[in-house]
């Protein structure tokens, strides 16, 4: 999620995290529920139930915002939780793009490219953080996961999946290339090569 939007939503998610934390004592439960909604969105795309798919993606995204807020409210922020969350986020994207491929073979190449570049956005960040003990330089990153999913939600609602895929491809490719260049320079300058 872009940093400006994250800062804007932070008071809302923090408050919601405290309230939900009174009833749900394990943030991973929130993560798992979000994953289930996200996974079903791909199934609904396959059955051409696009509005239901969009709704389930929205719900999945809300749970994805709240799991971290609940973890912070309960003082249960852990590396295991972050690991689970990141992996399930990738599976939600796989479900969405897989559902598109299965429902419309003419969109297979575009879905594959959207998924591939989306994965590279995530992988490049994970890899540089692994190589530099969690540090990484900031960049613009206009094609982060939240933005890509918002584009696909709108594309599903408007029944314009092809155009949504093209926008996601462009956003993810730009963000991947941006990260690749910035992270490459960062690793060179910090003698982590």
Backbone bond lengths (Angstrom), bond angles and torsions (degrees), N, CA, C in turn:
res aa  C-N    CA-C-N  psi(-1)  N-CA   C-N-CA  omega(-1)  CA-C   N-CA-C  phi
1 X - - - 1.449 - - 1.531 107.66 -
2 X 1.340 117.10 135.56 1.466 119.33 177.89 1.523 111.25 -56.33
3 X 1.328 115.86 144.84 1.461 120.88 -172.74 1.532 112.57 -60.91
4 X 1.337 117.69 -38.38 1.463 120.75 179.50 1.518 111.89 -62.19
5 X 1.327 116.06 -43.63 1.463 120.47 178.48 1.524 110.34 -67.79
6 X 1.338 116.45 -39.58 1.469 120.25 178.29 1.533 110.42 -60.32
7 X 1.334 116.53 -43.66 1.469 120.42 179.36 1.523 111.27 -65.34
8 X 1.336 116.81 -38.27 1.459 121.34 179.40 1.525 111.12 -64.95
9 X 1.336 116.63 -42.08 1.466 121.69 -176.92 1.523 113.61 -83.01
10 X 1.322 117.00 -14.28 1.467 120.81 -174.05 1.532 114.23 -53.37
11 X 1.334 120.05 -46.72 1.475 118.40 179.55 1.537 112.27 -62.70
12 X 1.321 116.19 -35.11 1.470 120.51 -179.64 1.521 110.27 -69.01
13 X 1.346 116.30 -49.01 1.464 119.40 -178.23 1.526 111.41 -68.17
14 X 1.335 117.16 -34.04 1.466 119.99 178.09 1.524 110.22 -63.38
15 X 1.331 116.11 -46.81 1.464 120.41 178.63 1.525 111.23 -62.06
16 X 1.338 116.18 -45.00 1.471 120.13 178.90 1.523 110.71 -64.10
17 X 1.345 116.82 -38.85 1.457 120.74 178.58 1.515 112.41 -60.91
18 X 1.335 116.65 -39.88 1.469 120.29 178.03 1.534 110.89 -64.86
19 X 1.324 115.87 -43.91 1.470 119.85 -178.60 1.527 111.45 -66.65
20 X 1.313 116.76 -45.44 1.470 120.31 -179.76 1.524 110.29 -67.06
21 X 1.357 116.35 -36.05 1.459 121.15 179.78 1.519 113.94 -61.03
22 X 1.326 117.26 -19.26 1.474 120.53 176.13 1.526 111.25 -70.26
23 X 1.334 116.35 -24.44 1.463 120.62 -175.93 1.528 113.41 -111.53
24 X 1.315 116.38 -32.26 1.463 121.21 -179.10 1.522 107.41 -111.86
25 X 1.324 115.99 114.21 1.470 120.34 -173.33 1.526 113.72 -93.79
26 X 1.338 117.17 -4.92 1.464 120.42 179.13 1.526 108.71 -125.35
27 X 1.333 118.29 110.73 1.468 120.85 -179.05 1.523 113.44 -58.81
28 X 1.337 116.83 -25.91 1.465 119.89 179.67 1.530 112.07 -65.51
29 X 1.329 116.72 -22.71 1.470 120.31 175.04 1.532 109.11 -65.53
30 X 1.333 116.49 -41.97 1.469 121.33 177.47 1.523 109.48 -62.46
31 X 1.329 116.42 -43.95 1.468 121.43 178.88 1.521 110.46 -59.56
32 X 1.324 116.88 -45.29 1.465 121.39 -177.82 1.531 111.63 -65.38
33 X 1.325 116.85 -40.46 1.468 120.00 178.70 1.531 109.62 -63.74
34 X 1.315 116.98 -43.78 1.463 120.80 177.12 1.511 111.83 -59.70
35 X 1.328 115.91 -40.71 1.469 120.07 177.83 1.526 111.49 -61.36
36 X 1.318 117.47 -44.41 1.469 120.81 -178.83 1.528 110.29 -60.36
37 X 1.329 116.59 -46.07 1.470 119.32 177.50 1.528 110.56 -60.49
38 X 1.321 116.95 -43.85 1.459 120.93 -179.83 1.518 112.69 -64.13
39 X 1.329 116.40 -40.67 1.463 120.06 179.62 1.528 110.93 -65.08
40 X 1.332 116.45 -38.93 1.467 119.55 178.64 1.528 111.55 -67.33
41 X 1.312 117.73 -25.08 1.464 119.00 179.05 1.527 110.58 -61.18
42 X 1.324 116.51 -38.29 1.470 120.10 177.02 1.515 111.83 -64.94
43 X 1.318 116.28 -39.03 1.463 120.60 177.94 1.525 110.63 -64.47
44 X 1.324 116.52 -40.64 1.466 119.78 179.22 1.526 111.66 -67.23
45 X 1.332 117.94 -33.55 1.464 120.18 175.02 1.528 108.99 -62.70
46 X 1.319 115.71 -44.46 1.469 119.70 179.59 1.526 111.19 -55.74
47 X 1.323 117.27 -40.86 1.463 121.63 -179.61 1.532 112.44 -87.80
48 X 1.350 115.57 11.26 1.466 122.25 176.42 1.535 113.27 61.12
49 X 1.310 115.42 30.04 1.470 121.82 174.93 1.529 106.61 -99.28
50 X 1.336 115.27 71.91 1.456 121.22 -167.76 1.526 113.42 -67.69
51 X 1.316 117.63 -39.13 1.470 119.11 179.23 1.529 111.48 -66.06
52 X 1.325 115.75 -39.37 1.466 119.34 177.28 1.526 110.31 -66.57
53 X 1.317 116.92 -38.03 1.458 121.11 176.37 1.526 110.41 -61.20
54 X 1.334 116.39 -45.44 1.464 120.50 178.91 1.527 110.91 -61.80
55 X 1.328 116.42 -43.72 1.462 120.73 178.97 1.526 111.08 -59.97
56 X 1.333 116.93 -44.76 1.461 120.43 -179.84 1.533 111.38 -66.75
57 X 1.332 117.72 -33.77 1.464 119.84 175.62 1.522 110.80 -66.96
58 X 1.327 116.59 -39.06 1.467 120.14 177.73 1.526 110.02 -62.79
59 X 1.323 116.43 -46.63 1.472 120.35 179.47 1.528 110.19 -62.09
60 X 1.325 116.41 -42.59 1.464 120.86 178.18 1.523 110.71 -59.62
61 X 1.332 116.79 -42.49 1.454 121.17 179.03 1.523 112.52 -64.52
62 X 1.335 116.38 -37.90 1.464 120.07 177.34 1.528 110.82 -63.45
63 X 1.328 116.17 -44.62 1.464 119.65 177.66 1.528 110.55 -63.72
64 X 1.343 116.47 -35.83 1.460 120.12 179.77 1.528 111.04 -65.86
65 X 1.325 117.51 -33.33 1.465 120.16 175.96 1.525 111.15 -73.59
66 X 1.324 115.90 -33.86 1.464 119.44 -172.97 1.524 113.91 -82.03
67 X 1.340 118.70 -25.58 1.463 118.45 -176.72 1.525 111.79 -61.40
68 X 1.334 116.32 -41.68 1.467 119.58 177.36 1.519 112.00 -67.45
69 X 1.337 116.47 -37.66 1.470 120.34 179.03 1.525 110.76 -64.78
70 X 1.328 116.19 -39.98 1.469 120.11 177.33 1.527 109.89 -66.47
71 X 1.327 116.30 -42.28 1.472 119.78 178.80 1.528 110.84 -59.76
72 X 1.331 116.89 -42.96 1.471 119.75 179.20 1.527 110.82 -67.35
73 X 1.336 116.72 -40.90 1.470 120.42 -179.39 1.522 111.21 -63.14
74 X 1.325 116.86 -35.47 1.463 121.24 -178.72 1.532 112.52 -92.07
75 X 1.342 115.84 1.09 1.458 120.91 -175.51 1.539 110.50 56.67
76 X 1.340 115.16 43.56 1.462 120.92 -179.27 1.524 111.12 -124.09
77 X 1.322 117.17 37.00 1.458 121.13 175.67 1.522 107.42 -75.66
78 X 1.328 116.72 118.37 1.468 120.88 -177.54 1.525 110.45 -133.20
79 X 1.315 115.33 158.71 1.463 120.71 175.37 1.526 110.22 -65.89
80 X 1.336 116.93 -35.64 1.471 119.71 177.64 1.519 111.21 -62.66
81 X 1.328 116.74 -41.90 1.462 120.65 178.50 1.520 111.46 -63.35
82 X 1.341 116.32 -43.46 1.466 120.38 178.25 1.523 110.79 -63.65
83 X 1.325 116.40 -38.59 1.471 121.58 178.85 1.525 110.81 -63.80
84 X 1.331 115.89 -46.78 1.469 120.64 178.45 1.522 110.16 -60.66
85 X 1.328 116.01 -47.74 1.461 121.42 -177.77 1.525 111.32 -58.91
86 X 1.320 117.36 -48.29 1.467 121.03 -178.69 1.529 111.97 -61.33
87 X 1.312 115.94 -43.23 1.462 119.20 -178.61 1.529 111.92 -67.84
88 X 1.325 116.74 -42.01 1.463 119.14 179.43 1.530 111.20 -68.40
89 X 1.331 117.49 -32.52 1.465 120.40 174.47 1.526 110.93 -59.35
90 X 1.330 117.09 -42.74 1.465 120.39 179.46 1.531 110.63 -64.96
91 X 1.340 116.29 -37.46 1.465 119.66 179.81 1.532 111.97 -68.51
92 X 1.325 117.02 -32.88 1.470 119.53 175.67 1.525 109.28 -63.33
93 X 1.327 116.63 -44.58 1.466 119.24 177.58 1.524 111.00 -62.76
94 X 1.316 117.01 -41.55 1.467 120.41 178.16 1.521 110.99 -60.33
95 X 1.327 116.57 -40.23 1.459 120.98 178.95 1.525 110.83 -63.33
96 X 1.312 116.61 -45.23 1.463 120.65 -179.47 1.524 111.11 -61.14
97 X 1.325 116.52 -53.19 1.462 119.62 -176.82 1.525 111.41 -69.99
98 X 1.324 116.70 -32.91 1.466 119.60 174.67 1.515 111.76 -64.58
99 X 1.339 116.59 -40.05 1.461 120.51 176.74 1.509 112.02 -62.60
100 X 1.331 116.53 -39.11 1.470 120.44 177.76 1.519 110.35 -64.84
101 X 1.328 116.87 -46.15 1.470 120.90 179.59 1.522 110.56 -60.29
102 X 1.331 116.90 -45.17 1.460 120.78 -177.38 1.525 112.30 -67.69
103 X 1.327 117.12 -29.20 1.467 119.28 -176.52 1.519 113.04 -89.32
104 X 1.336 117.34 -21.67 1.462 119.65 -175.71 1.529 109.34 -151.80
105 X 1.310 116.53 96.44 1.469 120.93 -174.86 1.530 111.99 -63.01
106 X 1.336 118.34 -23.57 1.466 119.66 179.43 1.532 111.38 -68.75
107 X 1.317 116.96 -15.89 1.465 121.14 178.35 1.532 112.36 -100.05
108 X 1.330 116.78 5.18 1.465 120.61 -173.44 1.524 112.73 -59.53
109 X 1.317 117.75 -46.53 1.466 120.11 -177.99 1.525 110.36 -64.42
110 X 1.329 117.03 -42.72 1.462 120.93 -179.52 1.533 110.89 -66.10
111 X 1.334 115.95 -40.74 1.469 119.69 177.76 1.522 110.87 -64.10
112 X 1.331 115.27 -42.08 1.459 119.46 178.96 1.528 110.49 -61.28
113 X 1.335 116.79 -46.43 1.468 120.01 -179.35 1.529 111.44 -64.06
114 X 1.326 116.87 -41.64 1.470 120.37 178.22 1.523 109.83 -60.47
115 X 1.323 116.41 -44.70 1.460 120.78 -179.91 1.532 111.09 -67.22
116 X 1.328 116.63 -45.26 1.468 120.64 -177.05 1.524 111.56 -61.90
117 X 1.326 117.05 -48.12 1.467 119.02 -179.79 1.526 111.44 -68.98
118 X 1.325 116.87 -32.90 1.465 120.01 175.45 1.527 110.47 -62.19
119 X 1.330 116.21 -42.42 1.459 119.68 178.66 1.531 111.02 -65.29
120 X 1.334 116.91 -36.72 1.459 119.52 -180.00 1.525 111.79 -68.24
121 X 1.329 117.33 -31.73 1.461 120.51 174.57 1.530 109.12 -59.59
122 X 1.326 115.80 -47.73 1.467 120.56 -179.77 1.524 111.64 -68.92
123 X 1.327 116.31 -43.73 1.455 120.11 -176.11 1.525 111.63 -64.27
124 X 1.338 117.17 -42.20 1.466 119.10 -177.77 1.528 110.95 -60.88
125 X 1.328 116.53 -39.94 1.470 119.60 178.03 1.523 110.36 -66.73
126 X 1.320 116.93 -47.18 1.464 120.10 -179.26 1.528 111.14 -60.60
127 X 1.318 115.90 -40.03 1.463 119.89 -177.15 1.524 111.60 -68.52
128 X 1.346 117.42 -44.75 1.464 118.64 -179.41 1.526 110.42 -66.54
129 X 1.332 117.48 -36.63 1.462 119.62 177.80 1.530 110.48 -66.66
130 X 1.322 117.02 -36.51 1.460 120.37 176.92 1.521 112.33 -66.02
131 X 1.320 116.00 -37.90 1.467 120.45 -179.11 1.522 113.25 -77.33
132 X 1.323 116.88 -23.38 1.471 119.87 -174.36 1.526 112.50 -118.57
133 X 1.334 116.57 25.87 1.466 122.49 176.83 1.528 112.51 55.67
134 X 1.317 115.87 42.50 1.461 121.53 174.48 1.512 115.67 92.42
135 X 1.313 117.66 -9.24 1.465 119.97 -179.92 1.524 109.97 -86.30
136 X 1.322 114.93 150.89 1.464 119.98 173.45 1.514 108.67 -162.64
137 X 1.325 116.83 147.88 1.464 119.27 177.07 1.525 110.59 -76.78
138 X 1.311 116.35 152.05 1.460 121.30 177.48 1.528 109.64 -80.83
139 X 1.320 114.49 152.21 1.451 121.09 174.89 1.523 107.83 -144.92
140 X 1.313 117.39 179.04 1.471 121.06 -175.88 1.531 110.72 -68.80
141 X 1.302 117.42 -49.33 1.472 124.15 172.80 1.528 113.00 54.68
142 X 1.320 116.63 59.11 1.463 120.14 -178.77 1.524 113.01 -72.46
143 X 1.332 117.13 -15.13 1.460 119.94 -176.40 1.512 114.24 -108.08
144 X 1.328 116.97 37.63 1.462 119.51 177.35 1.531 110.04 -67.76
145 X 1.310 116.04 167.98 1.466 122.66 -173.06 1.532 112.98 -54.46
146 X 1.312 117.81 -46.22 1.462 120.14 -178.06 1.517 112.61 -59.89
147 X 1.319 116.34 -40.28 1.463 120.95 178.65 1.530 109.89 -67.36
148 X 1.324 116.33 -44.03 1.472 119.61 -179.50 1.528 110.74 -62.15
149 X 1.327 116.77 -42.78 1.465 119.35 179.61 1.524 111.19 -67.92
150 X 1.335 117.88 -35.85 1.468 120.39 176.93 1.528 110.32 -62.00
151 X 1.323 116.20 -41.00 1.471 120.41 177.45 1.525 110.13 -61.45
152 X 1.336 116.63 -44.88 1.465 119.20 -178.10 1.525 111.60 -70.37
153 X 1.319 118.14 -33.46 1.468 120.47 176.05 1.527 109.35 -62.08
154 X 1.315 116.09 -46.73 1.470 120.00 178.64 1.529 110.61 -63.14
155 X 1.323 117.11 -40.88 1.469 120.82 178.91 1.528 111.13 -62.96
156 X 1.324 117.01 -38.66 1.469 120.44 177.80 1.523 110.82 -66.90
157 X 1.318 116.84 -44.25 1.466 120.95 -179.52 1.525 110.81 -61.44
158 X 1.335 116.60 -41.45 1.462 121.58 -177.84 1.531 113.38 -86.90
159 X 1.350 115.79 -3.23 1.466 121.67 -176.15 1.535 110.76 57.28
160 X 1.322 115.42 45.15 1.461 122.98 178.68 1.533 108.92 -125.80
161 X 1.309 115.96 55.66 1.463 121.10 -173.84 1.525 111.52 -61.88
162 X 1.325 117.40 -40.72 1.465 120.50 -179.38 1.530 110.65 -56.63
163 X 1.326 116.98 -47.71 1.462 120.50 -179.10 1.527 111.24 -68.20
164 X 1.312 116.73 -35.96 1.460 120.04 175.40 1.520 111.50 -60.81
165 X 1.329 115.31 -42.85 1.466 119.49 178.91 1.525 111.28 -63.75
166 X 1.332 116.46 -41.94 1.474 119.29 179.06 1.529 111.08 -61.41
167 X 1.326 116.50 -41.58 1.472 120.03 179.39 1.522 110.36 -66.20
168 X 1.336 116.83 -42.70 1.474 120.09 178.79 1.522 110.50 -63.13
169 X 1.321 116.91 -42.33 1.473 119.67 177.78 1.521 110.05 -58.00
170 X 1.340 117.00 -47.75 1.466 120.59 -178.81 1.528 111.40 -63.44
171 X 1.327 117.16 -45.73 1.474 120.76 -179.37 1.526 111.50 -63.91
172 X 1.329 116.21 -46.81 1.462 120.01 -177.45 1.527 111.45 -67.88
173 X 1.332 116.59 -39.89 1.465 119.75 178.88 1.523 110.04 -64.26
174 X 1.327 117.33 -44.94 1.463 120.41 179.00 1.524 110.89 -60.16
175 X 1.319 116.42 -45.65 1.464 120.05 -177.88 1.522 111.44 -67.25
176 X 1.331 116.74 -40.48 1.464 119.62 177.42 1.529 111.02 -62.10
177 X 1.338 117.00 -47.63 1.466 119.63 -179.05 1.525 111.36 -64.29
178 X 1.326 116.22 -40.47 1.468 121.15 176.70 1.528 110.38 -58.87
179 X 1.338 115.32 -49.95 1.466 119.08 179.54 1.531 111.18 -63.10
180 X 1.312 116.43 -42.69 1.462 120.32 -178.50 1.529 110.38 -56.73
181 X 1.319 116.89 -48.39 1.466 121.05 -178.06 1.529 110.78 -67.39
182 X 1.321 116.87 -48.24 1.476 120.53 -177.87 1.519 111.04 -65.04
183 X 1.320 116.86 -43.57 1.463 119.71 -179.11 1.523 111.57 -69.55
184 X 1.319 117.74 -36.23 1.465 121.11 177.27 1.527 110.06 -61.34
185 X 1.331 115.34 -46.46 1.477 119.39 178.14 1.527 110.96 -63.16
186 X 1.321 116.04 -41.84 1.466 121.09 -179.62 1.532 110.51 -60.71
187 X 1.314 116.89 -46.71 1.471 120.08 179.81 1.511 111.60 -65.23
188 X 1.332 117.10 -34.60 1.467 120.56 177.98 1.527 111.03 -68.88
189 X 1.333 115.99 -43.74 1.469 120.65 -176.96 1.512 113.03 -71.23
190 X 1.324 118.10 -29.14 1.464 120.67 -177.04 1.524 111.63 -95.37
191 X 1.322 116.32 9.28 1.472 122.16 178.17 1.523 111.80 56.62
192 X 1.330 116.48 36.31 1.452 120.59 175.29 1.517 110.87 -97.16
193 X 1.334 117.25 5.63 1.453 120.83 -179.05 1.501 109.55 -70.73
